[in-house]
Amino acid sequence: MESEPGQIDGRTIRVEEGSRNVFLTFDDGPNSFCAPQVLDVLAEHRVVATFCVIGDYLRAPYGAWTSEARASAALFGLEPLNWSVDPRDWSRRGVDVTAETVLTRIRPGGVILLHDGCPADDLPSGSHTGLREQTVMVLRRLIPALHDRGFVFQSLPVPSIHSPVGEPV
C-alpha cells in the first residue's frame, strides 16, 4: 500500500519532482521520559521533525476532522495537518513491524506520524515511559534506513494564507 503525500489543511504538500523529501512528525507529547530520548536521536542524526504540541499545526485525534476540530484549529490560528504514514507505534506492535510499515509505505512528500508521549490515563502505574520506548528504538533504525534509501528529512512548509484549499502548499 503506497502512501499519499501529506496534507496541510486539505492542500497537498508540494515536493519538487525527483526530490525524496519526507516529513517526520510527533503527537501526544511531550513525555518527560521519552521526548528527550527522541530529541537525542534526532540530534544524533541531524534530522528535523515537527512536534504537534505547539506552533503552527494541529492534528485531529485519529485524523477525524470534524467541524468542531476545524473550528478549534481556526480559533487558535493553527493549520490542520494530516499524515500519510501511520505505523501505529502507539500500539506497541514491535520495533520491526513499526519500522517496516514506514519503510514499505513511505513515498516522497510523505508525512510520518509517530508519538513521543501519551495521554496520562494510558500510563501504567509507576511508569515514566509513556509506552513510547519502542518509538525511540524505531527512530534509531528508521532514520538511517530512510537515509540509505535516499530520503531527506525536511521541516514542514508553513502554509500561506494565500494558498487556497486544494492547491499544493
N, C-alpha and C positions, 0 to 999 in steps of 0.2 A: 504494500500500500504506500503510495507516494504522498508526501505532504504537499500542501498548497503553500504559496508564500504567506507570510504573516500579514495581519491587517491591523491598522490603526484607524479606529472609528469608521470601519467599513471600506477604507481605502487600502488597496494592496501596497505593501512595502516595495518600493521600486529598487531593483538592483540592476546594475549595468550588465549588459549582455556579456556573458563569459566570466562574470565575477563569481566567486564562491563564497560570498558573504553570508553569514548566519548570525543570529541574534540570540544570546543566552539571557534568559530572564528567570527571576525567582519570585515566589509568592510566599505568603503566610509567615514571614519573619518580621523582624529578626528574632532569632532564638539565641540567647546569650551563650549557649554552648556551641551550637553548630555554625551560626553565622560567621564568627571569627575564623573557624576552620575553612569555610567556603571562601572567605576573603583571602586566606593564606594560599589556597590552591590557585585562585585566580591570579594573585600577585606572582606566585612562583612561575606561572606560565605566561604572565603579562597579557592576560585576557580581560577584556571589559565585559560587563554584564549590567543589566538593569534590574533593580530591586523594586518591585511594585508595592512599596510601603508608603513612600512619599515621593513627590516630584510631579512629573508631567502625565503619568499614566495611571489608569485604574483598570483592574480586571474584574469582571463579574464572576461571582462564585460559580464554578463548573461551566463557565462560558455562557451562562444564561443571561443574555442581555434583555432584560425586561424593561418596560417603560420606566419603572422605578429606578433601576440600575443606571439607565441612561440619564435620567433626571439628576441622580446623585452625582454622576460624573460632571454634568454640566454645571451644577450648583458649585462644585469645588474647582471648576476650571480644569478638569482632568480629561485626557483623551482615552476613550475606550480602546483597550488593547486585547487582541485575540492571539492565540498561539496556533502553531501549525503542527507541532510535535509534542504530544503529552505522553511521556513514558510511564506515567503514574508512579513516580518514585515514592510518593506518599504511602502507597500500598505495600511497600517493602517486599516486592516480588523477587528481590535478589539483584545483586550488582550486575551480573552477566545479562540477565533478561532486560534490565532497565537500560544498560548501555547499548545492547544490541537493538533495542527498539528505536533509539535515536539514530544509530548508525544506519539502520535499514530505511528509515523514513525521511531523514533529513534531505533537503534539496536547497539549492541557493535561494536566499531570501527567507528561509525558514526561521521561525521563532520557536525556540526550545523552551518548554515550561518545566522548571524544577522548583523545589521547595526548600527553603532554608529555615523553616520553622513550622509550627503547627498551632492550632487553637489550644488554649490551656487545658480544656477538658479532654483533649486527646493524650495528654501526658500521662504515662504510667506513674503510679505513686512513687515518689522519691527519685524520679528520673530527671535529668537535666538535658538529655539529648534531644528531646522533642521528636524522637523516632526518625531522625534525619541522618544518622551516621552512615547509612547506605548511600545517601546522596553525595556525601563528601567522597566516599570511595568511588562512586560512579564518575564524579568530576575528574578525579586523578587518572582515570582510564580514558574517559571520553575526550578530554581536551587534546591530548597527544594523538589519539586516533583520528579525530577530525582534522587536526593539522596535517597528519600524514596523508589524508585524502584530499588535501588542498583547500580545505575550508579556512576562512578568515573570520574571526570574531569581530564584530563591529558594534558600536553603540547604536541604539535605535534612533532613527531620524526623528527630529522634532517636527510634527506636522505644522503646516502653515494654515492660518485661519482662512487663507485664500484658496486652499485646495478643496474643491467640492467633494462631497461624499461620492465614492465610486472612482475618483481619479487617484492614480498612484501617489504615494507620499514620497 
